[in-house]
């Protein structure tokens, strides 16, 4: 199926095209002319369809190159989507009636319908459908509103009667249509409508989004730390650990099985016991923040704000083979990478899931790591903290651009509906949170326990120390940081924030400490994240991600050494 988007210039046609096609777009000159047009693909009725952004034109008289191209394209199109500016229906209907004269299956798309309502313009959509004889859909290209309905109606497009009208007859018909379908009245905006507009437009929406995310993290950090301090830690350290230690030591007072089950030390974080660290990390350190994140995001989703953040980021995310929805896993990853990686399941294709997961693993530091990095570097000045995050942003963009070019597969657009703001249902939010937490427990905890087991074996056999001894000189030569930092980086495999904290005890200049912090983010993630990566990507893409981490870490460290040391 070949779908043509036809409309006057400046009616949002290209924005609509960009929303429908995502990133798989080809720009060409029309044969024999210098007129540019764009084509892409869209999934319609479970099948691929070609969609073409016809050059904007006010008429089909074929008196200039753009009009000639538009007229020629109509004869080869299967379905025509006539994009009209709802704020200036009179002018746009002139082209609409000319398009209908071709008798092709047509849909009229009333774009900028939100602006029309703000101006007090009321259009009776059903009356307009009856007058034109074809389906009519109201859309907002900026937010994606109405696009899902548009895609659903394309297979239902009807062929209108091919009525030929002269110029004068056409304008008389337009007058009759407007009299039946359009009313104008004064419009007073409600507070909710003003807020909806402010949170979707980039100029005001981005600052509001940053403030919202800051408050979100501040609340989650505070509540999570209190929950850990007053509930989780007392339960694990005063009740669970003494009981499980006594039970295991009744059978294995010492030896390998003792160390595998209880760990090589009494510390529930670094001991690496399957029944201690293996459960304390996912249930004690991660789960409280996972619950709070899912609860907060569920509320934002039910209120109607989450789709607005996705829409604000849509154009940026397209550049790296993703779409606006991919910002949700990234936000989750800022709290804990495990739920962030699990959340990539909302993306449609393997390519998108791989790109999103790899970027979360490589360039997004988790909540605990962020806190320690800031606390370590802020004492030397905010410029060091700024360099860390600017570097990570650059890595995120560069790696995303490369993966988009090198990874095979599709990156289809997801059509987001932007709902009005509404009062959330607490019962629904709790139910959704429980379902998501249940999936986390089911999908992540077993792999974390296995990861702890592997790390324990590495420590017991001395593999970890051997790696540190071998890699130390290489680390110093390549990145300009002390060899002692190797052990701290290896500890990051267990828990990243603990590894960053260990760096504070190693004599380093501020620049060396800053480079070490960046490397800790980009190289192997913690056991929990590594387990989630394997579970979500499969062995092939898992190994690709590991290789990519090592390459990015080596290149980044080398460049930083040359530039900063």
C-alpha positions, 0 to 999 in steps of 0.5 A: 500500500502506498499512502500519500500525505498531501496538504498545504505548506505549514500544516504540520504535515512533515511533523505528522510524517515524522511521527508515523515513520520514526527513523527509517526515512529516505529523502529523494528528488522527484525524477526529472525535478529538483523537488524533494520528498520523503518516504518511509514505512509505517505498519498498517493493518499488521502489514508494512505500507509505504508513506510519502510526504508529498511536497506542500502545495496550495493547489493541484493546478500543476502550474509550478514544480511542487504542484506538478509533483503532487498531481503526478504522485496522486495518480500513483497513490493507493490512499490519500491522507489530506492534512488540513490545518484545523485553525484555517479550515476555509483555506485548506478545504480548497485543496481538499475538494481538489484532492477528492476530485481524483476519486481516490480512497481518502482520509481528511486529517484535521491537524492542529486540532488543539490549537483550534479548540484553544482559539474557540473553533469548534468543528463538527467532525461527523458533519464534516465526514457527511459533507465530504463523504470520507472519514475525518480524524482530528490529530495533534502532530506535536504530541501524536494525539489521534495518530493511532486512530488515523492508522486504524482508519487508513484501511477503511478509507472510502473513495468519494464521488469524483465530482469536478468543480470549477474555481467558483463552484468550489468556493461556494461549496466550501461556504456551505460546508463551513456553515454546517460544520464550523462554529466560533466562540470565545474560549476560556482555558481551564488551569488543567488545559494550561498545564497540559499545554505547558508540559508538552511544549519543549520551551516550558515542558523540558524545565518542568520535566527536569524539576519533576524528575528531580523531585521524584528522585529526591522523594525516592532516595529519602524514602528508600534510605529510611525504608532500608535503615529502619525496616530492611537492615534490622530484619536482615541483620538482626533476624534473618542472618543470625538464623540462616548462619546458625542453620548452615553452620550446624551442617557446614562449620567451615569449608567451601560449602560454608563459604558458598552459602554464607560467604567469605565474610560476615558482611551481607554485601561483600561476603558473596554468600548465596543465602546472604549476599545473593538475597540481601542485594536484590531484596535488601538493597534493590527491592525497596527502590524498585517498589518506590520507582514503580509506584511513582512511575505508576502514578505519573502514568495514571495522571497522564504525565509519563506520555508527555515526557516520552513525547518531549524526548521523541525527536532526540531518541529517534536519532539513536534508533529509538523513540520517546518511550525509550526514555522510561527505561532510561529513567528507571535505570537512573534509580536501578539498572535492573528494572530499567533493563526489564522495562525495555520490554515496552520497545517493539523490536530486538534492535530497539531493545538491544540499543536501549539496554546497552545504553543503560548498562554503559552510560547511565549510573544508578542512584547509589552510584550517582550519590557517591560520585557526587560526594567524592568529587564535589569536595574538589569542585563542581567542575569535576562532577560536571565533566563526569556527566557531560562525558557520560552524555557524550558516550550515550549519544555517540554509542547510540548513533553508532549502534543505530547504524550498525545494528540490523533490524527495524525501529518502528514508531510507537504511536503515543496517545496523549491523554488529558490529566486525570485523577489517578486510581490508587487501587489501580496504581498499587495493582500495577506496581505489584505486577511489576515488582512480581516480574522483577522478583521472578526474572532478576533474583535467580540470576543475581543469586547465580551471579553471586555464586560465580563471583564467590568462586572467583574470590575463593580460587584467587581469580579476582586477585590474579586479574587485579595483579595482571590488569594493574600495570595495564590500567595505569599505562592506559588510563593514568590511574593507580594500579590499586584502583583495579581491585576497586573496579573489580569490586564494582562487579558486586556493588558499584557504589561500594567500589566508588567508595573504595576509590576514596582510600586510594591516593589520587589527584582529582582528575585521576579520581574523576577518570576512575569514576567514569570508568566504573560506570562504563565497564562491567555493571554489577552482578544484578545488572549483568544477570538482567542483561543476560536474561533479557538479551540472550547469549549473543547480544549479551556478549556483544554488550560486554564487548562493547562495554570493554571497547567504550571503557578503553577508548574513553579512558585513553581519551580522558588520559590524553586530554586531562592528565 
